[in-house]
């Protein structure tokens, strides 16, 4: 596998070590790692939204996450659905 680290702050040597570590993992370990990274990224995104919009409720934070991640159209559909549900 070749890698292009031109958009990364990780040196090519460090990236190669990371890849070697990933290659040494079992598929289950890699999957666990992906889930952990995904969860960490989601938590960091929510924290950034809370910092940017401290006045937002948790529902508003979730909706902003949906908007930023999946687009305004889906966020508006979720907002409309929540209003229909009386939330």
N, C-alpha and C positions, 0 to 999 in steps of 0.2 A: 504494500500500500504506500503510495506516495502522498506527501502532505504539502500543502502550501501554507506556510506560516506568515505570509506577508501581511495579513490582517490581524495578526496575533501579537500580544506582548510577551509571548512565550518563545524562548530561544529554540532554534531547531534541535539542539541537543536535548533540552528538557522535554520537548515534544516527543522526541524519539523514545525517551525513557518512559513517558506516560503511555505511549503506544505499546511498548514492550510489556508494561504492567497489565494493560488491558488485554493483550493477547494471551498472557499467562493465566487469566481468569477463566473459570468455567463459564458456560453460558448462563447458568443461574446466578453466579456472582456478577456478571456483567449486567444482567437484567435488574438485579437488586441495586446496582450502582446507578443505572439509568433512572430508576424510580426515585432514588435518593436525590440525584441531581435535579430531577424534575420538581420534586417537592421543595427543594431548597430554592430553586428559581422562582417558583410560585410564591413562596413566603417572602422572598426578597422583593418581588413585584408588588405584593400587597403592602409591604412596609413602605416602599417608595410612594405608592399612591396615598397612603395615610399621611406621609410627610408632606406631600404636595397639596393635599386637600384635607387638612386636619378637621374641618367641619363636617366631613362626610360620615354618615352612619355606615355600619358594616355592610348593609345592603347596597348602599351607594358605592362603596369600595369594590364590592364584587361586580357590580354593573360596569364600573370604570375598567376593571380588569378584563371583562368580557369585551368591552368596546376596543380596548387597546390590543387585545390578543386576537380577537375574531372579527372585529369590525363593527362599525356603527349600526349597520342593518340588523345584525343579530342582537346587539344590545337593545335596540329599540323594540325588537320583537319580544325580548325577555321582559322589558319594562311594561309593554302592553299586556303580556300574559300575567305578570304580577298584579297589575291594576285590575284585571278581570277576576283574579283570585281574591281581591280585596286586601292585598298586602301593600 
